């Protein structure tokens, strides 16, 4: 299910681009977290490979904007409220159980 994108290759690329170690670590962790959260490892890996082949690396914010879909479908739920009188049977049976 995964593309041939390698984390090591991405780390090497980040390192050769002269990115500060702390920022490189934060970027890599952010990329991995994004791939996990959005369930898009393959698409994200392919996108990063294309960019790295052009010697480009987008910011984490750019990747989040491209791969995180904020739209979430809310299911249509219909709740049928029972008649208020039907609760009386619960009260009667409950009072019979208490000794």
N, C-alpha and C positions, 0 to 999 in steps of 0.2 A: 503493500500500500504506500510505501514511501518512495519518493524520487531519489536519485543518486546524490542529492544535496548532502553534504557532510558538514556537521557542526565544526569539525576541525578545520575544514577549508574556509569556512566563514570566519573562524577565529584568526586563522593565518592572514586572511584578507584584511580583517580589521587591524591586526597588528602591523601589517606592512603599510597600511595607510597612515601610520603614525598617530593613531588615536591613543589618547591617554589610557593607561591600563584600567583605571576605575570606570571610565566612560565606556570602554570596550566591554568590560564585564557587565555593566548595567545594560548595554545594548543587546548583548548576546542573551542574557537572562530574559530581557523584555521580549526578544524575538521568540524564544522558546515558550514563554508564557503565552504570548499571542497565538502561537500555533496550537497550543493546548486548549486555550479558552475558546477559540473559534473553530476548532476541529478542521483546520485547513493546512496541515503540514505539507502536503504535496504542492498545493497552489503557492503557498508562501515560499517553499524551497525553490520551485521553478522560477518564481518572480525574482528571488534573490540571485539565483544563478545567472539569469539574463542580465541583471544589473551589474553583477560582479564581472561578467565577461566584458562589459563596457567600462569597467573600473569605476563604477558608481555604487554608492551605498546610501540608501535613503535614511532619513531620520526615523526613529522609532514612532514618532507621531505620524509621519506619512504612512508607515506600514499599518498602524492602527486605523487610520482613516480609510485605508484601502480595504482592509480585511475584516474589521469589526463592523458587523451589521447591527445597528442600534434598533432597527425595527424588529419588534417581536410580536408575533401574532397572539392575540389574546383570544382564548377559546370562548365561544358563545355558550354560556351556561344558563339553563333555565331551571329555576328552583320552584317547585310547586309547594306552596305553603299549605299545610294541613289546616282544616277548620279548627277554630279555637275550642269548640266543644269536644273535639277528639282528645284533648289533653286531660279532660275529666276522668277518663278511664285509667289514665296513668296514675292520677292522684288516688283513685279508689284502690287500685291493685297495690300501690305502694304502701298505703295505710294498713292494709291487711297483713303485709309482711312484717311490720314493726310490732314487736311484742312488748 
